[in-house]
C-alpha cells in the first residue's frame, strides 16, 4: 500500500517547508511530494484561519461587557464555564473536520475477498426435437461472483470490479474467428451480476479466463528493474513517485549544490539511461517504465460428462473496495441538520447578553446619580455635548471660543487672509462667467 505522509513525518523529508515554499530548493512544485502536501493542506489552513476569526467574533459577541456582572449575578459564572467548554468543543470538532477533509483527499480502500464462481451446464442433443436448437448438443458457461462478508445494504454488481473479461476457447474446436469472447468496460456499460457464454458442442473444452481488475485510482505494473529496486510490483503512479523520492533521500542522490537535480547511482543509470536528471523529469520518464497490470488468469475445463460432479469451481480474488467510513465522513461534513437550531439558540443567547449589558448600564447610571446627583448631572451633560458634536460633525471647544483672547492668536490672521482670498477667487469666477455669457 502507498505509505502515508503524516504531518509528523514532514521534518524527515530533509528540506524546510518554508524554504521549499519560497523556491529556495529549486525543486518543481508539481512533482515534489512536499509541495503537493503543502498544496493539499491549503484549504485546511484557510478553514482553520476562518474558524479562528469567527471564534474571536463569537467570544466578543457572547461575553459580558464587564466583569462586575459576574459579581452581581452569581449564576453568570456557570454560563462563562459553559462558554469556555463550548469553545474547546468547537476547536476539537474543527480539528476533526480538518482531519476528515484531509483523509477524504486520499484513497480510502479496504482489502476484501471476491469469490468467483465458474460453472457450466451441458444440454445433450434431442433427436426428436422439433426445432433445430434442441437437436444440437450445447453447453453454457457462467461466470459469477460476490463479495464475502459484505456488510453493505446495496450489493455491488459483479461486473463493476473488472475493466475487461476475455474467455479464450479451444481454437482447434471453434476456429480462429469464434474462439474469443470479450467484454470491455465503456462509459455506457450497464453493470451485471455475471457473464454467460453458450456454444454448441458435445466434447469437453479447455478455456482460459483473463480478468482485468478495474483499479481506482489506476495502478501500473513496474518495469522489472524498477520493481526490484523499489520492491513494488503494481501500484498507483503517486505511490511510485513517492517511493522513488524516498529512495533518492535514503541514498542521498539529491545534488548538494543544485537541489533540482538528482545524481543517478548505477541502478538509476541502468533504468533511466542518464547520469543526472531533474526530479521534474521523473514523471515523464516513468511513462515508458509503467505497464498495464497483469490480468488474473484462470484455466478451466468445460466438462460435458454427465457423471462429472465438479462442474463448479470457486476462486477467491483480492479486490479493493471503498471504505464504508468514507460515505459517513462525507455525510458528516455536509450535514447541516442542526445548524439552523444552533443559529437560533445563538441569537437568543446574544439577545439575552445584550439585555443584561443594557441593564448593567442603567444600574450604573442610577447608582452614580444616587451618590452625587449634581456632579453626575454635570458629567452627563458634558458627555452628551461631546456625543452631540460627534453626531453633527461639529468641531471646536465652546469654552475657549467664548473668550476674546482666543481670536488674537496668530492663526486668526491667517484664517482672515484665507477667507478673503477665497471670496476674491469666488467673485473673479463669477465675473469671468458673466463676461463669457455676454460675449456669446
Beta strands, then each sheet from edge to edge (+ up, - down):
strand 1: 109-123
strand 2: 138-147
strand 3: 162-168
strand 4: 180-184
strand 5: 194-200
strand 6: 205-213
strand 7: 219-222
strand 8: 234-236
strand 9: 261-263
strand 10: 276-278
strand 11: 290-292
strand 12: 296-302
strand 13: 312-322
sheet 1: 5+ 2- 1+ 13-
sheet 2: 4+ 3- 6+ 12-
sheet 3: 8+ 7- 11+
sheet 4: 9+ 10-
end
